[in-house]
Amino acid sequence: MIGIGLAMFQQITGINTVIYFAPTIFQSAGMSSAATSILATAGVGAVNVIMTIVSIRLIDRLGRRQLLFWSLGGWRVRIGADRDGLIRGQRQRRRARAHARDGCQSKEGEERTAHESLVI
């Protein structure tokens, strides 16, 4: 039963999927170029390797069960932060498109810059 639970948690976290689709995820989150998103993906891979080394050392010191519970808590926090960031980015892009579609006109008919349009 524990083995099934561990396998399930490994699939739920989906790190392999995140790493595979990371450039696309970073671009949809607002990174401007493919090169920037690929560089950010390299950063994700580096953090993955570093944290694997840290976790190997912690398993010996703390034990698997305690480490699993701590990592699940961190996973929840990280996924929530990712979700919130993506939602904020999507809202900002929607507002920018709506203001561009409306011609960035203020109530007095004056032109506004794109930044002023987003601050409303």
C-alpha positions in Angstrom: 0.0 0.0 0.0 2.9 2.4 0.8 4.5 1.6 -2.5 1.3 2.4 -4.4 1.0 5.7 -2.4 4.5 6.7 -3.2 4.1 5.9 -6.9 0.8 7.8 -7.0 2.5 10.9 -5.3 5.3 10.7 -7.8 2.9 10.8 -10.7 0.7 13.5 -9.2 3.7 15.9 -8.7 4.4 15.5 -12.4 7.9 16.8 -12.4 8.8 15.0 -15.6 5.8 16.6 -17.4 6.7 20.0 -16.0 10.3 19.7 -17.2 9.2 18.4 -20.6 6.8 21.3 -21.1 8.7 23.9 -19.2 9.6 26.2 -22.1 5.9 26.3 -23.2 4.8 26.9 -19.6 7.3 29.7 -19.2 6.3 31.4 -22.4 2.6 31.2 -21.5 3.5 32.7 -18.1 4.9 35.8 -19.9 8.6 35.1 -20.8 9.2 37.0 -24.0 11.6 34.8 -26.0 12.2 31.1 -26.5 15.8 31.5 -25.4 14.8 33.0 -22.1 12.3 30.2 -21.4 14.8 27.5 -22.4 17.4 29.1 -20.0 14.7 29.1 -17.2 14.1 25.4 -18.0 17.8 24.8 -17.5 17.4 26.4 -14.1 14.5 24.1 -13.2 16.7 21.1 -14.2 19.6 22.4 -12.1 17.4 22.8 -9.1 16.0 19.3 -9.6 19.6 17.9 -9.5 20.6 19.9 -6.5 17.5 19.0 -4.5 17.9 15.3 -5.4 21.4 15.4 -3.8 20.0 17.2 -0.8 17.1 14.7 -0.5 19.5 11.7 -0.6 21.4 13.1 2.4 18.1 14.0 4.2 16.7 10.5 3.8 19.6 9.1 5.8 19.2 11.7 8.6 15.4 12.1 8.8 13.9 9.0 7.3 11.6 8.5 4.3 8.3 9.1 6.0 9.1 12.4 7.6 10.8 13.6 4.3 7.7 12.5 2.3 5.3 14.6 4.5 7.6 17.7 4.4 7.9 17.4 0.6 4.2 17.1 0.1 3.7 20.2 2.1 6.2 22.1 0.0 4.6 20.7 -3.1 1.2 22.1 -2.1 2.7 25.5 -1.5 4.7 25.6 -4.8 1.7 24.4 -6.9 -0.5 27.0 -5.3 2.1 29.7 -6.0 2.4 28.6 -9.6 -1.4 28.5 -10.1 -1.7 32.0 -8.6 1.1 33.4 -10.9 -0.4 31.9 -14.0 -3.9 33.2 -13.1 -2.5 36.7 -12.5 -0.6 36.6 -15.8 -3.7 35.5 -17.7 -5.8 38.3 -16.2 -3.2 40.8 -17.1 -3.1 39.6 -20.7 -6.9 39.7 -20.9 -6.9 43.3 -19.6 -4.2 44.3 -22.1 -6.1 42.8 -25.0 -9.4 44.4 -23.9 -7.7 47.8 -23.7 -6.0 47.4 -27.0 -9.3 46.4 -28.6 -11.0 49.4 -27.0 -8.3 51.7 -28.4 -6.8 52.6 -25.0 -9.3 55.6 -24.8 -9.9 57.2 -21.4 -13.3 58.6 -20.4 -12.1 62.0 -21.6 -11.1 60.6 -25.0 -7.4 60.9 -24.3 -4.9 58.3 -25.5 -3.3 56.3 -22.7 -0.1 54.3 -22.7 -0.3 50.5 -22.4 1.0 50.7 -18.8 -1.6 53.3 -17.8 -4.3 51.1 -19.3 -3.3 48.1 -17.1 -3.2 50.1 -13.9 -6.9 50.7 -13.8 
